[in-house]
Amino acid sequence: MSTATEPAAGPAPSPGPGVAHGLATIIGFLVCVEIASGILQGYYTPIFSDIADHLAIADADVNWFEAAQLVVSALVVPALARLGDLIGHRQVLLVSTAVTAVASWGVAFAPTFSTFLVAWAIQGFYVVWLPLEVSIIHRRTARTGAQARLTRRAAAFLVAALELGVIVGALASGALVESIGMTALLCIPAVAVTVCFGVIWFGVATTPPVATGRLDLKGFVLVTLSIGLVMAGLILVRLQGPGSWTPWLVLLVGVASLWPFARYELGVAEPLVDVRLLASPAQWPVQLTAFLFGMSVLGAQIPLSTFARTDPTEAGYGLGASAGFVSTLIGVYVVALVAGALLLPVAGRLIGTRGAMLVSCLLVALGYALFVPLHDSTGQTLLNMAIAGIGSGALVAALPAAAAAAAPADRTGFVTGMTNTTKTIGGAIASSIFAIALASTGSMADVEAGHAPLSGYLTVWTVCSITALVAAASLFVVPRNAFSD
């Protein structure tokens, strides 16, 4: 079955005013959801040290937050995305928002590190929001004659709202941390997510199911086992270091378990993971791009932060930036992400979706490649981050939209969700690789204990650049009109 829609003979017709108004209303409500998502992603970063003090844990234990949430995110997205196709994308968006809201309140009132960690991990359900929202828009635009174009445009606005939320969240927590108690401070994101639930309930109409059948529970168990083993192996690499054989054994078993899982899914009429669809020329390059892109957009952020904080008079490299100035650097990067997302529809119109994604990958590759010779000043760092950020912002918006455009109507939730799953796994793998590169112990070196070697940072930037180039090369396999209306 071909998953690409044939290109129209002429320009795609514009949707009527009624359709456009209804679509704009839905996008407006979903923009509110993405602002809440951005608040979740940006709010906690400036106050991690304060959270550690609140829980009476060492700063190093904060690394468990990232590990736990990455595991949960990677495990739940395939099932939730498939459920969206089976029972309706809006319905699953509501359920995942409710779970995230409960977890966010749990984070605020957790009495111990263990309960906080569990609540924090479950909060990772929010990662399915953007794929489900893209699926909702894709479904709503099915009869407009401009489905792919409108979905790309909507995704661009959603990602811009997401990044706006990141900035708002980071600024809010930094401004309030000294003036209110920690419990009250942690309640603010919980309030945002709870309001978000009401926005979806009242503002987004119920979406009918687009697929038949039931959830493949055996497939879910098998993929959970495989992903769980891979993620556990990556965490063990960071904890025990690359010299221990246990992490590599767990990783090997996890990767090997993907083979019987794939064989099983190929024999199921309604699989959880449609292996045949993922193997199509219009899908696997998109999913591979998401995986490789995750290595830079998720894996490189901590190294960039620690590099900026490093004092050049002690280590011979770094910017010697304060925590406040690192927030400024992050702000510049996020603004670049917004610019990239908003430029996606324009680039898609001029050079096509595949061309826009290719250029975005090349910008990410160029931005990180420039770090290798140019990393001695703040100006150089800002330039590099801006270039990589524009490409990254466009890819965040383009990947789920492109996956949806190249999939059958009853699999849009699945393929958009898989872009997030593969991106998350790519980020987890990169995080472990970069930890090995930056510290002999296999855990991320902190500035107080000792500086990582400059060669480690050069390795990080080189890997990010090369993976972006490989992603660009893979997109040449995609049929030229695979993402067209």
N, C-alpha and C positions, 0 to 999 in steps of 0.2 A: 504493500500500500504506500502510495506516495504521501508524504506528510507536508509537502510544500504546496501552497496555493499558486495556481498559475497566474502570471502577471496579467494585468488588464491590458487591453489593446491601447488605451489612451490614459489620460490622467484619471486618478481615482475620484469618483464623485464625492462631493462634500455632503456630510450628513445634514438632514433637514434641521430647521431651527428648534423643533421640539426635541429631537434626539440630542442635539448639541446641548440644549439647556439641561436635559435630564442627566447627560453624561457629566457636565460641569458640576452639577449638584453632587453627584456621587463622588467625583474626584475631590470636591471640597471637603466632604466628610472624611474621606480616606486620607487626605492631607493632614487632618487633625490626628488621625491614628499614627501617621509617620512622625509627626512632631513628638508625640508621646514616646514612640520608639527611639527617636533621637535623644530625648531626655534620659531614657534608661541607659543609653550607650555613652552619654557624655557626663552625666551628673556625678557618678561615683569616682571618676578618674582623679579629680583634684583632691579628693578626701580619703584616699585609700589608707594613708598613714594614720589619719584620725580614726578611721574604722578599726584599724589594727589596735590602736590604743583603747578604743571603746570595748573591744572584745578581749583585751589583754593577751594579744598574740604578737609574735615577732613579725616584722615587716616581710620577711621571707615567706611566711605562711600565706600572705596575700596571693601568691602565685597559684594556690589551690583554687581560688575563685575562678580564674581563667580556665584552668584544667577541667573543673567540674562542669562549668557551663558549656564548654566546647563539647564534652562528651554527651550531655543531655541534648544539645542542639543537633548534633550529628545523628543521634538515635531517633528523635521524635519527628523530624521533618519529613522523611519519606512516608511514614504512616499518616501523618496529618495531611500532607499534600494529596495523597491518594484518597483519603476520606473526603477531602474537598470535592473531588470529582464524583464520589459516590453519593454523598448526602447534601452537597451544596457548599460552595466556597465561603459564602457569608456565614453559614452555620458553623463551620469549623473555625472561621476567624473569630466568632463570638466565643466559642469554647476556649480557644487558645488565649484570648484576651482575659477571660475570666480566671483561667489558671495562672496567668502572669500576674493579674491583680492580687490574687490570694498570696502568691509567692512574694510579691513586693511588700505586702503588709507583714508577711512573715519575716522578711529581711529587716523591717523597721523594728519589730518587737522581739526578735530572736534573743533569748537570754544567754545562749552559749555559742561558742564557735561552731560546734557541730550542727546545731539547728540553723544557724545563719548560713552555713555552707549548703545544707540541703535546700533551704529556701532560695538561695542564690542560684543553685543549679537549676531548679525548676523554673526560675524566672527566664531561663533560656528558651522557653516556649515562644517568646516574642519573635524569634528569628524566622518563623513561618509567615509572619504578617505580610511582608512585601510580596513574596511569591503568590499568596492568596489574593492580595489586592490586584496584582497584575492579571491574575486569572479572572477575577470579577470584571475588570475593565475589558479584557479580551472577549469575555462572554457577552458583555453588554453591547459591544460594537460589532457583533457578528453580521448584522444585516445593513451596515452602513456603507459598504463598498470601500471602506478605508480602514479596515480592522487593524492591520499591522501598524499603519502610520499613527492612528489614534492611540493605540496601546503604547507605542514608543513615547509619544508626547506625554501621555499620562504618567508613564513610569519616570520620565524626566522630572515632572513636577513633584512626584512622590519622593524621589531621592533628594531633590532640593529641600523639601520639607523635612526630611530625615536629618539632613546635615544642619539645617537651621535649628532643629531640636537639640542636636549635639552641642551647638554653641550656647544655646539658652541654658541647657542643663549644666554645662561646665561653669558658665558665669554665675549661675544662681547658687550652686553649691559652694563655690569659692567665696562668694560674697556673704553667705549666711553661716558658714561654718564657725565663725568666731562669736556669733550673736545669739544662736539658739542651741539647745541641747541636741545630742546626736540622735535620739529617738525621733524628735520632732523633725530634724533635718532629713532623716531617712523616710519619713512619712510623705514627703512632697512627691517623689516619683510614684509612690503608691496611689496618691490622690490622682495624679495625671493618668495613670493606667485605668483607674476606676471610672473616671470621667470618659475615657476613651471607650470603655465598654458601653456606656450610655449613648455615645455618639454613634456607634455601630448599630446598636439596638434600634434607635429611632431614625437614623439617617440613611441606612443602607438596606434596601429591600431584600427580602429572602431570594436567594438564587436557587433555581431548580437544579436537581442533579443532572449531570451530563453523561454519566456512565451507569452501567448496570452491573449487577453482581454484588459481591460482598468482599470485605477486606480479607486479603490473603494472610491469615494469621500464622500459618507455618512459615511463609516467606518472611513475615515480620520477625519471627523468632530467629530465623537463620541470618537475616541481615543485621539484626541486633547483636547476635553473637559475633559476626564478622567485624562489624564496625567497633563493637565494644572491645574486642581483642586488639584491633589495630590502635585504637585510642589509648588503651591501657598500656600497650607496648611503648607508645610515644611518651606517655607520662613517666614510665619506668626509666626510659632513656635519660630524661631530665633529672630524675631522682637519684639513679644509681650510676649514671655516666655511661659512656660508650664502651668502657672496658668490661662491663658486666655482661655475661652471656644471657641472663634471664630476659632482659628487654627484647633482645633480638629473637629469642625463641618465641616469645609471645607475639611479636610482630610477624614472624614467619608463619605461625599457626593461623593468625588472623588473615593474612593475605591468601594463604592456601585454602582457607575455608570459603573464599569467594567463588572458587571453582564449583564445588557441589551446589552452592547457593544458585549460581547462574544456570547450572544444568537443571535444577529443580524449577526455576522460574520459566525456563524455556518450555517446560512441559505443562504449564498451568494456563488455563484459558483466560483467567483474569488475574495476572500476576501483580504483586505489590510493586515490583520493579520490572518494567517492561524492557527486558534486555534487547529485544529486537529493535524497538524504537530507539533506544540509546545508541545502538550500533549503526543507525542510519547516517548517511553522509551529512545530513543537515543538523543532526543532534550531537554526535560524539565530539565534533570540534568545539561546539558551544560548551559542553560539559567539561571538556579538557581545559578550555580557556578559563572557566570558572575555577577549576582546581588549581591551575597555575597562577591565576590572578590572586587567589586566596593566600598564596605564599608571600606576596608582597603587601597586600592591603591589610592582612591580619597578622602576618608573622613579623613584619619589619618595624612595627610601631614602637615596641619596647626598645629595640636596639637604637632607633633614631632618638628616642627620649634620653637614653643613658649616654649616647654619644654627645648630645647637646649639653648635658649636665657635667661632663668630664672637664676638669680644669686642665688647660693646655700647659700650664707651668709645671704641673706634676707628671702628666702622662705624655706630654709632647704632642698631643692632638686634642680635639674637642673644642667646644665653644665657651666653656665655663659659664653656661647660662644658669640663671636662677630658676626656681620652680615657676615663678610668675612669667618669666620670659619664655619658658617652654610652652606655657599655655598660649602665648602669643604665636609661637611657631605652629602649634596645633591649629589655632584659629586661621592662620594663613592657609594651611593645608586644607582645612574644611571649606574655606571659601573657594579654593581651587576645585574641590570636589563638586560644589554647587555649580560653578561655572561649567565644568565638564558635563554635568548632567543636563543643564539647560541648553548646551550647545548640541546635544545629541540629535534632537529633531532636525535642526538646521543641517548638520552634517549628513544625516540620513537622507534628507531631500536632495542634497548636492551630489553625494557619492554613493548613496545606497547604504543599507544597514551593515552589510558585510564590510564595505569600505570604511564606514565609520568605526566599526569595531577593530579593524586592522590598524587604522591610524591611532586609535586609543591605546592598543597594545604597544605600538611603537613609541608613543609618548611616555608610557610607563617605563619601557626599556631605556629610553633616552634619559629620563629623569634620574633613574638609579645608576645608569652608566656614568653620568656626569659626576656622581659622588666620588668615584674612584680617583680622578685627578683633582676635582674641585670640592674640597671639604674643609678648607682652612679658615673660612670667614662666615659670618652670619649671612651676608649677601649671597654667597655661593649656595649655602644651604637652603635659603628661601627660594632661590631660582630653581634648584633641583626639585624641591618639594612641590613647587607650583606646577612644574611641567608634569611630574608624575601624578599630581593630584588631579589635573584636568583629564588626563587619560583614565585615571581610576574612577572619577565621578561618572564619566560616560559609560564605562563598563558596568558599574553597579546598576545603572538604569537599563543598559542594552541587553545584558545577559538574560534576565527572566523574560523580557519582551521578545527577544529573538527565539528563545526556546519555545515560547507559546506559539509564535507565528509558524514554527516548523513542526508542529505537533497536531494530531487529530483533536477534534473538539473535546473528546471524552478523556483526554490525557493532559490537558493544559496545566492543571494543578500539580500533577506528578512531575512534569518536566521543569516547571518553574521552581518547584520545591527542591528538585535535584541540583539545580544550580547553586542553591544555598548549602546543600549537604556537601557537595564536592568542594565548594569554596571553604567550608569549615574544616574539612579534612586536610585540604591543602595548607591552610593556616596552621593547623596543629602539627603537621609534618615539618613545615618551615620553622615553627617555633622550637622544635626539638633540634633541628639541624643548626639553627642559629645559636641555640644555647651551647651546643658542643663547640661551635666555632669561637664563641666569646669566653668560654670558661672551661677549664680542664675538668672540673667536677661534673659538668653536664647540666648545671643549673645556672640561671642567668646571674652573671657577676653583678654585685651591687657596688656602688661607688665607694662606700666606706671600707669594704673588705679588700678592695684592690681593683685596679683597672684592667679591663680586658685588653688584649693586644690590638693594635691598629689593624693588623692582618685579619683579625676576626671580623671587624666591621667591613673591611674590603671584601671579604668573602660574602657577607650578607648582601651587600649592594650588587656584587657580581651575580649571585644566584638570582636575585630579584630581576635583574636586567635580562639574564639569559632565559629565565622561565617566561618572561613577557615576550621575548623574541620567538620562542617555541610556540607560544599561544598564537602569535600572529601568523606563523607559518602554517599551523593547523587550520586556520580559517580559510586558507586557499582551497582546501578540500570541499568547502561548502559550495553547493550550486549557487550561481550568481543571484538567482531570483528566489532563493529559498525563503527569505524573510519578507517577500513583497506581497502586496495585496493582489 
